[in-house]
Structure formats: structure tokens, C-alpha cells
Amino acid sequence: MFNLLRRKWTLVGWDTFEGREYHIGTFATERGTKRAARRRLRKLERTQPSHISGGQRGIQDQVFVISPSGKRSRYVG
């Protein structure tokens, strides 16, 4: 249990075009992780506008929050 409490929150992205995951950051709190996730989604909207991204609707890259327990959740804002 002690080891679980020392683990951090992690933010990763998924590059749909390249088919790979990439590390965005590691954070001490869930709140900080979600704040960074919101910033990342805003950046993706600027660089990959959903109306033209890959010729499809929606942002192509995705953002995931990984809790200290290892649970992974897609962050959608």
C-alpha cells in the first residue's frame, strides 16, 4: 500500500497517425493531471483542428490519464 501512495499520476497521448503512445507528463495530483490534459486538448485543437483533422470529424490524437493504481481513462474535457 505504501508504494501505491508514492506513485504519480501520468498523462499520455495517442498519436493515431503514427499508431503510438507518447508521454506528456507526470503529476502529483489528479487535479494537476486534468489541468494539463485540458491544455493538451486545446493545443491539439489548434494544431489538428477537428473540422479538418484527417478528413474526419474530431481530433485524431487522444489524451489519457493514468491513475496511481494504473487505471487508464481517456480524457475528453
KOLTOR-65655 format. One record per residue (C-alpha): residue number from 1; x, y, z. Coordinates in nm, 4 decimals. Layout:
<drenfis>
     n         xx         yy         zz
   NUM          X          Y          Z
...
</drenfis>
This chain:
<drenfis>
     n         xx         yy         zz
     1     0.0000     0.0000     0.0000
     2     0.2816     0.2428     0.0809
     3     0.4277     0.2006    -0.2687
     4     0.0878     0.2735    -0.4246
     5     0.0632     0.6026    -0.2340
     6     0.4019     0.7184    -0.3669
     7     0.3120     0.6647    -0.7320
     8     0.2241     0.9603    -0.9501
     9    -0.0481     1.0439    -1.1980
    10     0.0590     1.0161    -1.5621
    11    -0.0648     1.1840    -1.8779
    12    -0.0052     1.0174    -2.2137
    13    -0.1138     1.0880    -2.5660
    14    -0.2029     0.8553    -2.8509
    15    -0.0844     0.9557    -3.1979
    16    -0.3419     0.7976    -3.4270
    17    -0.1441     0.8677    -3.7441
    18     0.1741     0.7022    -3.6147
    19    -0.0093     0.4417    -3.4062
    20     0.1978     0.5036    -3.0952
    21     0.1687     0.6343    -2.7429
    22     0.3795     0.9242    -2.6156
    23     0.4487     1.0548    -2.2664
    24     0.3167     1.4032    -2.1854
    25     0.3945     1.4347    -1.8162
    26     0.3867     1.3028    -1.4607
    27     0.1966     1.4845    -1.1869
    28     0.1483     1.4658    -0.8109
    29    -0.2300     1.5181    -0.8180
    30    -0.5321     1.4220    -1.0235
    31    -0.6300     1.7880    -1.0458
    32    -0.2933     1.8860    -1.1921
    33    -0.3105     1.5987    -1.4386
    34    -0.6552     1.7005    -1.5614
    35    -0.5490     2.0637    -1.5919
    36    -0.2572     1.9537    -1.8130
    37    -0.4931     1.7295    -2.0124
    38    -0.7234     2.0261    -2.0837
    39    -0.4256     2.2306    -2.2014
    40    -0.3133     1.9449    -2.4247
    41    -0.6584     1.9118    -2.5833
    42    -0.6650     2.2882    -2.6518
    43    -0.3234     2.2598    -2.8165
    44    -0.4418     1.9662    -3.0254
    45    -0.7442     2.1662    -3.1381
    46    -0.5117     2.4461    -3.2534
    47    -0.2654     2.2148    -3.4312
    48    -0.5117     1.9491    -3.5512
    49    -0.8424     2.1341    -3.5961
    50    -1.1261     1.8871    -3.5573
    51    -1.3024     2.0147    -3.8680
    52    -1.0082     1.9134    -4.0913
    53    -0.8136     1.6583    -3.8859
    54    -0.7506     1.3582    -4.1051
    55    -1.0502     1.4436    -4.3166
    56    -1.2699     1.3161    -4.0344
    57    -1.4660     1.4782    -3.7562
    58    -1.2961     1.5063    -3.4198
    59    -0.9406     1.5371    -3.3022
    60    -0.7321     1.2433    -3.4161
    61    -0.4863     1.2338    -3.1276
    62    -0.6228     1.1282    -2.7900
    63    -0.5214     1.2034    -2.4306
    64    -0.5276     0.9510    -2.1456
    65    -0.4969     0.9947    -1.7699
    66    -0.3348     0.7048    -1.5824
    67    -0.4057     0.6970    -1.2088
    68    -0.1523     0.5808    -0.9484
    69    -0.3362     0.2454    -0.9415
    70    -0.2782     0.2032    -1.3163
    71    -0.6351     0.2737    -1.4278
    72    -0.6350     0.4409    -1.7690
    73    -0.9129     0.6788    -1.8752
    74    -0.9487     0.8741    -2.1951
    75    -0.9722     1.2455    -2.1186
    76    -1.2343     1.4230    -2.3265
    77    -1.2620     1.7507    -2.1404
</drenfis>
